[in-house]
Amino acid sequence: MQNIDISVLEVQRKLAQGAITLIDCREQNEWETARIEGAILMPMSELASFENQLNELRNSELVIHCHHGGRSQRVARWLLQNGFTQVQNMAGGIDAWSIEIDSSVPRY
């Protein structure tokens, strides 16, 4: 199985360049606790309801993130299996983002 992980430092660089779409697959209550500026909330539990929005992003470079990287890895692999070609998983999730990039993002 190929490695689809991307570091938070690389995500930060690509976000600053406007090169990626960052998708947060955590739940609404987690989003309300902590979020990364510019991310789009698409909870894993509701992913099917975002089919149209996802199809509009089919040719974009997508990075998926969650709390620690487990759920986002599953979502990223699912997208790859369903015809998306430019999908990565943000290793360590928003927790790593808070530690390494932006300490103002609450840890929970």
N, C-alpha and C positions, 0 to 999 in steps of 0.2 A: 504494500500500500504506500503510495507516494506521500511525502511530507508536505502538508498544506499549511503549515504554521508560518506566521509572520510575526516578527518582534514588535513590541509596542513602539520602539524607537523608529522602526521602518514605517509603521502606521502613522505616527506623528508626522514624519517627513512627507509621506504621500498625501495625507490630509491637508497639510499646509500648501501643497502644490495643486490641490483640487483633483488629484489623480484617481481617487477611490471614492466609493460610496460605502460608508460604515453603517452596518446594520446591527442593531442591538436585539438579540433574541431572548433577553430576560423578560420577566413579567412586569406588568404595569407598576406594581408596588415597589419593585426593585428600581425601576426607572425613576420613580418619584424620590427614592432615597439618594441615588447617585446616577449621573449620566455624563457622557462625553459630548461636548459641544459639537454639533453637526451630525450626530448619529441619528438614524431613523429607527424608531421602535417597531419591531415586528416579532412579538412574542412567539416562541417556538410552539406553544400550545394552540396558537391561532394562525399558524403559517398558511394553512389552506385558504384563509380568508384574504390573504395578501397576494393571491395568484396574479391578478392583473398588474398590481404594482411591481411585483417581481419580474413579470414578463417584460415590462418597460425597461427594466434594468439588465435584461439578458445579455446585452453586449457591453456592459460596463464592468469595470474591475471592482469586485465586491470583497469586502472584508467583514466577516461576521464576528461578533464578540458577545460574551455573556459574563458571568461573575468570575469564573476561574478558567474557562476554556473548554469544559466538557460538552455542554449543550451546543455551543457554537461549532465545535468540531463535528458533531452529528448533523447539524443544519448545513454546514459547508459541504460535507460529504454527500448529503441528500441532494443538494443543488447540483453538484458535479455529476451525480448519477442521473440527473434529470435535464441534462443538456446545457447547463451553464459551464463555461470554460474558464472563466477568470474569477475564481473564488478562493479565498484564503481564510484561515482561522487565526484570530489574534491570540497568540500564546499568552497564557496567564490571565486573560480577561481584564475586566475593569479594575480588578484588584491590583494587577501588575501595573496598569496605567496609573493608578493612584500612587503607587510606590515609586515608579521610575519616571513618570512624566509630569503629573499634576497632583500635588499633595492636597489641593483644595477639593478634589473629588473624594467624598467620604468613603471610608472603608467600612464594610459591614460583614 
